[in-house]
Amino acid sequence: MNASGTARLDGTVAIFTGSGQGLGEAIACLFAQEGAVVVVNARTPEKVDGVVDAIVAAGGNAQGVSADVGTLEGVNTLIDAAASRFQRIDILVHNAGIFPFHLLEDMADDAWNEVIQVNLTSAYRLTHACIPHMKELGAGRMLFTSSVQGNRAVVPGCAHYAASKAGINGLIRAAALELAPYRITVNGVEPGLILTPGTETAIAEDKRRLWAQYVPLKRWGEPAEIAHAMLYLASPEAAYVTGQTIVVDGGALLPESGAFMGSAPAPK
């Protein structure tokens, strides 16, 4: 709710890829609280059903579509199902993605291609599929989960992931320019260290604690903090914002080097 007590997204239809857990789930749930009709998407039907049930139990309106948006068939299934059910698409939030580790020396073409296909090609396909629906409405919002690894930071073993997110940032800018005449805005959020079920599983607790010490705010971010940045970009307040990404990283990009963090005052 905004300051006037009204739902920011009342009456809109919003599609969320990769919303079976983690960031996507948090974004979908927040948008539902703000009045959007939510289309939950993931590859696993059980995860989709769980998020839909939670949104409905909280008083929201949600439908589920199980489809793999890493394929053209999956993208078409998702967009066609949403358009057929609701006769409109106001908001696209593309969050689906994979985050494997492969050093360049050891990386096979299949590993590279899979990350580009799932993370970047899907973004293009979803954009392409949503344009006619948003043009028909005379407005729309396209939002993408990018990463600070897109253009600002790098991690060894993640060249394919970094390339895919840099590609998404380029797509955001190009699409924003092309679609502005139709009142379709295109933006993204670049998360830093965010604690999700995936990161909890993939990264040991002691390593997570160590990494948090290099963040000025001394902690990992929560999925809800990404969701609120997305909500702003989807809201009427952001009507004049397009072609941009918001960094949500606890200030991690600010230090020139982690060594400088030792000179900062310790929390009391």
C-alpha positions as a printed Julia matrix, in Angstrom:
268×3 Matrix{Float64}:
  0.0     0.0     0.0
  1.15    3.53   -0.67
  0.72    6.53    1.62
 -2.9     6.97    0.58
 -3.7     3.38    1.58
 -4.44    2.2    -1.97
 -2.86   -0.76   -3.72
 -0.22    0.39   -6.2
 -0.88   -2.38   -8.71
 -4.63   -2.83   -8.39
 -6.17   -4.31  -11.55
 -2.9    -5.22  -13.26
 -1.87   -8.65  -14.53
  1.75   -9.54  -13.75
  3.77  -12.53  -14.96
  6.68  -13.79  -12.84
  9.2   -16.28  -14.18
 11.3   -18.27  -11.74
  8.8   -17.58   -8.97
  8.61  -21.02   -7.39
 10.9   -19.95   -4.53
 13.43  -17.35   -3.42
 13.52  -13.96   -5.12
 10.74  -14.71   -7.58
  8.4   -15.93   -4.87
  9.05  -12.84   -2.74
  8.4   -10.5    -5.68
  5.21  -12.3    -6.71
  3.84  -12.29   -3.16
  4.53   -8.57   -2.7
  2.92   -7.66   -6.02
 -0.13   -9.72   -5.05
 -0.36   -7.76   -1.79
 -0.36   -4.6    -3.89
 -3.38   -5.76   -5.89
 -1.85   -7.4    -8.96
 -3.28  -10.57  -10.42
 -0.2   -12.78  -10.27
  0.82  -15.46  -12.78
  3.34  -17.71  -11.04
  5.78  -19.59  -13.26
  8.48  -22.18  -12.62
  9.46  -25.53  -14.1
  8.28  -27.57  -11.1
  4.48  -27.84  -10.73
  4.69  -28.51   -7.0
  6.59  -25.29   -6.37
  4.19  -23.29   -8.53
  1.2   -24.72   -6.68
  2.76  -23.95   -3.3
  3.3   -20.27   -4.12
 -0.17  -19.92   -5.67
 -1.76  -21.49   -2.59
  0.16  -19.16   -0.27
 -0.89  -16.06   -2.22
 -4.53  -17.12   -2.33
 -4.5   -17.97    1.38
 -3.26  -14.44    2.08
 -6.16  -12.97    0.12
 -4.4   -12.46   -3.22
 -5.29  -13.54   -6.74
 -2.87  -15.97   -8.37
 -2.74  -18.5   -11.16
  0.05  -20.96  -11.89
  1.68  -21.94  -15.19
  4.36  -24.63  -15.1
  6.7   -24.15  -18.07
 10.42  -24.04  -18.81
 11.09  -20.51  -20.1
 14.56  -21.63  -21.09
 12.84  -22.97  -24.21
 10.81  -21.16  -26.86
  7.95  -23.58  -26.31
  7.92  -22.78  -22.6
  7.86  -19.03  -23.22
  4.96  -19.39  -25.64
  3.07  -21.63  -23.21
  3.42  -19.09  -20.4
  2.52  -15.96  -22.36
 -0.34  -17.61  -24.26
 -1.82  -19.02  -21.04
 -1.72  -15.65  -19.27
 -3.12  -13.7   -22.22
 -5.88  -16.22  -22.8
 -6.89  -16.31  -19.15
 -6.8   -12.57  -18.42
 -6.91  -10.88  -21.87
 -4.07   -8.55  -20.87
 -0.47   -8.46  -19.68
  0.55   -5.33  -17.79
  3.79   -6.39  -16.12
  6.52   -8.92  -16.92
  9.03   -9.79  -14.2
 11.71  -12.09  -15.56
 13.57  -13.67  -12.65
 14.29  -17.2   -13.9
 17.95  -18.05  -14.18
 20.71  -20.5   -13.33
 24.0   -19.85  -11.52
 26.5   -22.7   -12.06
 30.26  -22.53  -11.46
 32.67  -23.45  -14.27
 36.18  -22.08  -14.67
 36.79  -20.94  -18.25
 39.6   -23.46  -18.72
 37.27  -26.31  -17.84
 34.03  -24.97  -19.35
 32.37  -26.94  -22.13
 30.28  -25.32  -24.84
 27.16  -26.98  -23.46
 27.65  -25.32  -20.07
 28.13  -21.88  -21.65
 25.18  -22.31  -23.99
 22.83  -23.46  -21.24
 23.45  -20.37  -19.11
 23.06  -17.98  -22.06
 19.9   -19.78  -23.17
 18.21  -19.85  -19.78
 19.33  -16.44  -18.49
 19.55  -14.25  -21.59
 17.82  -15.78  -24.59
 14.72  -16.33  -22.46
 14.74  -12.61  -21.61
 14.7   -11.71  -25.29
 11.96  -14.24  -26.05
  9.76  -13.05  -23.2
 10.24   -9.44  -24.23
  9.38  -10.28  -27.83
  6.27  -12.22  -26.79
  4.95   -9.5   -24.46
  5.36   -6.52  -26.79
  2.13   -7.03  -28.79
  0.05   -7.39  -25.61
  1.5    -4.27  -24.0
  1.24   -2.24  -27.2
 -2.43   -3.15  -27.36
 -2.88   -1.82  -23.82
 -0.91    1.31  -24.63
  1.4     0.77  -21.64
  3.43   -1.86  -19.83
  6.29   -2.61  -17.46
  9.09   -5.07  -18.19
 11.36   -5.86  -15.25
 14.42   -8.08  -15.09
 16.49   -9.56  -12.3
 20.04   -8.8   -13.38
 23.1    -8.9   -11.1
 26.0    -6.8    -9.93
 28.01   -9.35  -11.91
 26.51   -7.96  -15.09
 28.84   -4.98  -15.49
 30.23   -4.12  -12.07
 31.76   -7.16  -10.37
 33.07  -10.6   -11.28
 33.47  -13.94   -9.54
 35.86  -16.65  -10.77
 33.92  -19.53  -12.28
 31.0   -17.36  -13.36
 32.05  -15.96  -16.74
 28.95  -17.39  -18.44
 26.67  -15.99  -15.73
 28.34  -12.56  -15.85
 28.05  -12.49  -19.63
 24.35  -13.36  -19.46
 23.62  -10.59  -16.94
 25.67   -8.03  -18.89
 23.55   -9.05  -21.87
 20.37   -8.48  -19.9
 21.55   -4.97  -18.97
 22.15   -4.23  -22.64
 18.74   -5.63  -23.54
 17.12   -3.42  -20.9
 18.59   -0.28  -22.42
 17.87   -1.21  -26.02
 14.32   -2.35  -25.3
 13.63    0.77  -23.23
 14.59    2.97  -26.17
 12.55    1.02  -28.71
  9.46    0.66  -26.54
  9.28    4.13  -24.99
  6.96    5.43  -27.76
  4.4     2.84  -26.63
  4.62    3.84  -22.93
  6.33    0.54  -22.12
  9.13    0.98  -19.59
 11.97   -1.5   -19.2
 14.11   -1.66  -16.06
 15.93   -4.07  -13.79
 17.37   -4.74  -10.36
 20.98   -5.81   -9.76
 21.12   -7.82   -6.52
 24.3    -8.35   -4.58
 24.53  -11.04   -1.89
 20.95  -12.18   -1.26
 20.08  -15.04    1.08
 17.75  -17.41   -0.76
 17.13  -21.16   -0.46
 19.51  -21.58   -3.39
 22.39  -19.65   -1.8
 21.83  -21.35    1.55
 22.23  -24.71   -0.16
 25.11  -23.78   -2.45
 27.27  -21.75   -0.03
 28.39  -23.05    3.35
 27.39  -21.03    6.41
 30.96  -20.18    7.41
 31.66  -18.82    3.92
 28.44  -16.79    3.98
 29.53  -15.22    7.28
 32.95  -14.4     5.81
 31.48  -12.8     2.7
 29.11  -10.7     4.81
 32.1    -9.03    6.45
 33.01   -7.45    3.09
 29.58   -5.83    2.8
 29.4    -2.39    4.48
 26.04   -3.3     6.04
 27.66   -6.53    7.33
 24.9    -8.86    6.23
 23.29  -10.6     3.29
 20.18   -9.08    1.77
 16.72  -10.59    2.03
 14.5   -11.48   -0.97
 11.9    -8.95    0.25
 14.45   -6.18   -0.25
 14.74   -7.05   -3.93
 10.96   -7.33   -4.16
 10.48   -3.77   -2.9
 12.91   -2.41   -5.5
 10.94   -4.26   -8.18
  7.69   -2.9    -6.78
  8.94    0.66   -7.11
  9.84    0.07  -10.77
  6.39   -1.41  -11.44
  4.52    1.3    -9.56
  3.05    4.57  -10.85
  5.84    6.39   -8.99
  8.35    5.04  -11.54
  6.42    6.06  -14.64
  9.31    8.3   -15.79
 12.04    5.69  -15.18
 13.16    3.48  -18.06
 16.36    1.86  -19.25
 17.75    1.73  -15.71
 18.9    -0.81  -13.14
 18.84   -0.38   -9.37
 21.74   -1.88   -7.4
 20.65   -3.53   -4.12
 23.84   -4.82   -2.52
 24.25   -3.34    0.96
 26.98   -1.06   -0.33
 29.25   -3.95   -1.38
 30.38   -2.2    -4.56
 31.57    0.88   -2.66
 34.95   -0.3    -1.27
 37.85   -0.21   -3.71
 39.03   -3.41   -2.03
 37.89   -5.62    0.82
 41.11   -4.69    2.59
 39.77   -1.18    3.16
 36.87   -2.55    5.18
 39.28   -3.15    8.03
 39.57    0.6     8.57
 35.81    1.04    9.01
 34.48    1.35   12.58
 33.18   -1.92   13.96
 29.46   -2.19   14.77
 28.66   -1.51   18.42
